[in-house]
Each structure stands twice: as structure tokens, then as C-alpha cells.
Amino acid sequence: MEPQARLQYGALLSPSDSLASSIMTKRMVESGSQAKALLAWLQQREVELAALLAELVAIPTENPPGKNYRACANVLENRLKQEGLDCDRLEVSGAKDGTGEVPVCLVAGYGRGERVLYFHGHYDVVPAQSPEQFQPIRRKHFLFGRGSCDMKGGIVAMFYAILALRGCGVELGGRIVLMLVPDEETGGERGSAWLATQGRLSRSGIGMLLAEPTSGAVWNANRGAISLRVRVLGKSAHVGLQHQGENAFELMHLVVGRLQELKQEVEQRATTFNVGADQARQSILMLGGQSGGGTNFNVVPEECWFTIDRRINPEENLDEEKGRLIGVLEGCRREGIPLAWKILQEGQSSACGEEERLGVALTRSVRAVTGKAPRFEMCPGLLEIRFYAAQGVPAYAYGPGLLSVAHGPNECIDLRKIIDCSAIYALTALDLLHP
């Protein structure tokens, strides 16, 4: 049996090559040669890669409410340990409300040294349109199922990037730390935000890659978010005696009118960051994503409610925009409209320049695998890069899925894209963590 070729210090070597030769040639070997070696290793493992992804998709980690976290974490932890990777299991104290589930974060490592490159992924998924979405189906190179795209496919890509580096004999001058978290789909409070409070997101990190479905772009910025549910209170009465009641629906419309004035002002602002072709540069204030109230057509409604979703551009200040939004609600209350509100989520915007060393390395790796450089864009929503950027760690999202199918009834992912992306992650790690 012929001995396998391997990568050492970023160079493609046969077993007869000497260490001295590898050191001399490591700077001379182009990324294209490294990409070919990694891709060759990965392409032989499409079947096992697909099997792991199918196993993860079959676990309905729907959030909300946030269930089956432990089952998914167990599968991931067991697989990491089977491959000989160090893995810490971190459990948030107390069960998640209404589920009995204790959110579990996994922190796995590969390599040695002070320099750390973070690979980051979340294993929770948005609720499915049907239970069948948790019955993964493979059709040629595509795997269908909830979470295949967002973002269990990305987790598999990162995991196999580490295995490919090891399988090709790479020694790194630093560590890759794989962070696997829950609760991303509801703001990250008991996932990444909790890890940040525990000091697990180190300022000494040299960079972070997030495996969100970016459709081939690199997301180097994200909007911040403030989301609220507003309840307007009235007094119930029979329609024939409506004069004895207070109509919460009509009062709610007064509140909405005040908010629409703020909306008109807010949505005049535009970001200077690149955006996707189907996205808008304007800041966002959306009213009524959800709404409800009343008990019957012939009863004066005693309560009505609606949601507000405010998305702020990186150039805006979260605290200031939150203060202005709450100020409108407080003004309505001073005018005699009885109301209350609850903040559902809030998150900072963030941004990293393309010229950061990680951004340059990622661009070089994408070009080596795909043949062209990626476009840098602002993500239309929240991203967990914000938790790392807050620590001064350069952070970017780049993943194998398509945003257009994420969260949809036909969510799927191309296994060939997972393989390409896995090679890109491995190449980027080689670039940043060479000895």
C-alpha cells in the first residue's frame, strides 16, 4: 500500500521529504497546492460527512422554545472525543424556561500554543414548518432538513476542517478552538452571551470564523437589534355598552402612530457598508411583526399587543436608539395611554475591516478553493461575531449554506459546498497559525 501524502507546515510532502526540506519550501508552496491536498482528503469523506450531518438534523433542536439541546450536545461531544479532541462541556445553571432543558456549550480544541483562532457555530434551529423536516433526506449531493443550512452544515464543515488538518499531518503554531453553542436564534443569552460573561471568549484570540449561511459572501458587519412586545390596556364591555369600556385596539393605534413618526425619521439613515443586492442600506423599524388582542367581535377589547423590531446600522448607537424608542412609549404613557412593554432581545451591531489579517487570509483561502475572491458585506440581521468584536477579536461570518433557503420549508445544503468551505477554514487556519 502506497504511503499517503501529507501536509506539514502548509506544504504538500511525501513521507520521504525531510523536515529541513519542508521548512525551506513552506513559504514557496502556494495556497492552490494546499487546497488540492485538503480537498482530496475531504472529498473521500463525503459519505461520512453527510451521515454526521443527517444525525444532527434528525435531532429537533427547535428554538424557541429551546429543546433537545442535551441530545444534540451529546452527539457532538461524543464525536469530538472519538476523534481524540479535547472537549469541555459547559452547562448553564438552571433549566431554560418552559422546556426543562439545560443549555449546553461545548468548547473543543486542536493544536498547541498561545495564539487562538476560534471556529464558532450554533446547533439550535428555528421551528420547522412540518415534523418531516427532521427526517433528513439525501438527494445526490444535497441533504434536506431543518438546520442543514443554518447551521449544522457549517458545524460539520468546521469539524472536518480540523480533521483534514490532522489527517494531512499539519502541525499548527497555535490552537483552533471550536465553540458550539445553543440559543443563537433567540439572541444568544444562554449561549454565546453567557460564555462571554464566563470569560471564555479571550481577548488574546487572533480571530473568529462563524459558519452562518452567507451565500458565498463574507459578512464582516451586522446590524444591531432591539425587539419589544408592547401591551396596550383598555376596559372590556359589551358592544352595546361600548361607552362604558376603553378600546385597547383604538388606543394601540395611537401608540403605533407615534412610532410611525419615529420610523419615518429612522429609515432615512443609510449605512456605508456593502450590502447584498436584495438588501437595503436604510436602518429599520418594523411594527407589528406579531400582533393580537380582543376576545370576540362584539366585545370591547381590554388588551391589544404588537411587536417592534428595530435594526440599527453599525454607524448608530444601540443605547441611544433604545432610549429614543422607549422614550416614545413613555411619552404615550404620560399622555394617559395605559401600556407596558417587554424587551425580547437586544444586541449590538459590529464591524471588522476587510484589511484585518484574518480578512486577508480568508480572502486568499476562498480564492484558492473557489477561484475568485469573496465580496464583503453587512449581514441583514444579528450575528454572533458581535460577542468577539466586543473583545477586540476580528470576526467574520463565512459558511457553506444559502441564506435564501435557511429557515424555509425546503431547507437544504450542497455537500460539495460543505467540503469546499471545510477546506477554506483549514487553509485560513494554516495561514494564520503556521509555526
Salt bridges, closest charged atoms under 4 A:
GLU46 OE2 - ARG138 NH2 2.83
GLU46 OE2 - HIS141 ND1 2.85
GLU62 OE1 - LYS67 NZ 3.30
GLU77 OE2 - LYS81 NZ 3.12
GLU77 OE1 - ARG89 NH1 2.63
GLU83 OE2 - ARG79 NE 3.74
GLU83 OE1 - ARG166 NH2 2.66
ASP88 OD2 - ARG200 NH2 3.39
GLU91 OE2 - ARG70 NH1 3.31
GLU91 OE2 - ARG89 NE 3.01
ASP124 OD1 - HIS122 ND1 3.03
ASP150 OD1 - HIS122 NE2 3.23
ASP150 OD2 - HIS407 NE2 2.77
ASP183 OD1 - LYS96 NZ 3.38
GLU184 OE1 - HIS122 NE2 3.26
GLU185 OE2 - HIS122 NE2 3.97
GLU185 OE2 - HIS407 NE2 3.55
GLU212 OE2 - HIS122 NE2 3.27
GLU265 OE2 - ARG269 NH2 3.68
GLU265 OE2 - ARG324 NH2 2.48
GLU267 OE2 - LYS263 NZ 3.03
GLU303 OE1 - ARG231 NH1 3.26
ASP309 OD1 - ARG311 NE 2.90
GLU316 OE2 - ARG269 NH1 2.40
GLU316 OE2 - ARG310 NH2 3.03
GLU321 OE1 - ARG269 NH1 3.03
GLU321 OE1 - ARG310 NH2 2.94
GLU321 OE1 - ARG324 NH1 3.80
GLU335 OE1 - ARG258 NH2 2.78
GLU346 OE2 - LYS322 NZ 3.02
GLU377 OE2 - ARG375 NE 3.00
GLU384 OE1 - HIS120 NE2 2.76
GLU411 OE1 - ARG146 NH1 2.48
ASP414 OD1 - ARG416 NE 3.04
ASP431 OD2 - ARG364 NH2 2.79
